[in-house]
Amino acid sequence: MTIAETVTTAARNAWALTFGPGVEAPEPTPSTVLWDEPHRLLRRFEPAPADSDTAVPFPGSLGSGPPVLLVPPLAAPATCFDLRPDQSVARFLLDTGRSPYLVDYGEITFADRRMGFEDWIDDILPEAILRTSADRGGRAVDLVGWSIGGTLALLTAAAHAHLPIRSVTAVGAPLDYDEMTGIKQLRAVAKVTGGLGMSTAVRAAGGVPASLTRFGYKLTAWDRELTRPWFVASNITSTEALAKMETIDRFMAEMPGYPGRFYNQLWGRFMRHNDIGRGGLRLGARRIELAHVSAPVLLVGGPDDMITAAAAVAAGTRTLTGAELVRYETAPGSHLGILAGPGARDSTWTYLDKFLGELA
């Protein structure tokens, strides 16, 4: 690149970041909405049309591979599975001949404050699984969940043995809160207050607002926020590097919140009492046992993950005793990075491709 080209690129990128729409427009994977109801929008990803000038062509053929349902967590946008063309689990699945689907919970508001774990385990996810299976002629579905989306996928499989689930992959899924960073300190505070401070505040607000989940995510990546000006300055001529930064910024800006009841269950049953680390989840008089998951399971943890410690994911090898197979792998990167970061293609995606291929 000549000096003139370098100066032009730097000026264009600086303008785009400061006054313009950004250095790279979002390019989501083509998809069709199959079902659109509150908190359960079901989307089917598809190869780009052959005559498309901008979309990336896929070698995979729609309908040729088994259905894969992508299960996002709460308090994170469903775009986690389709950040940008080279950071898209959905595109990778299409590339490898599968048929990816996505369930999207949409925006969480004060009106949703009474929604709890039961809504996802007994209603939202079972319906998404059945609709995905029906769209593929009744074929069994492979579930791929990230973060607590992976935990929800496992609990759904445990609670409903009749569902057409072929396998479950859980990436960065917390399965033992004794291993989670900061939980012991939170429990110590709860002993003093009786846990009333947290639950009362969440109940009064009707949940955890989106602004707070965004702030919490930024805290876990404080070094990124601190070095952002230097990163921009040192990469002002690298449109690709700035586009990746923008993608993460956009992802964090779209984070929704938690419903009040859901978060209070998460706080009480998971954080304080660690039901999941003991092999299940107690919901009133009912207990869901992870040992009831019979499908093969792939777990992926990140040694550098500051949100879900790798040991918290690996705990599933101890509690998923009824599964046909439980495989645990590790991947480099942050909590989001192990799913869709620069190293995901050679780690998490490779593990997933091998795992699903062996099932066939």
Buried (B, 14 or more C-beta within 10 A) or exposed (E): EEEEEEEEBBEBBBEBBEEEEBBBEEEBBBBEEBBEEEBBBBBBBBBBEEEEEEBBEBEBEBEEBBBBBBBBBBBBBBBBBBBBEBBBBBBBBBBBBBBBBBBBBBEBBEEBBEBBBBBBBBBBBBBBBBBBBEBBEEBBBBBBBBBBBBBBBBBBBBBBEEBBBBBBBBBBBBBBBBBBEEBEEBBEEBEEEEBEEBBEEBBEBBBBBBEBBBEEBEEBBEEEEEEEEEBBEEBBBBBEBBBBBBBBEBBBEBBBBBBBBBBBBBBBBBBBBBBBBBBBBBBEEEEBBBBBBBBBBBBBBBEEBBBBBBBBBBBBBEBBEBBEEBBBBBBBBBBBBBBBBEBBBEBBBBBBBEBBEEBE
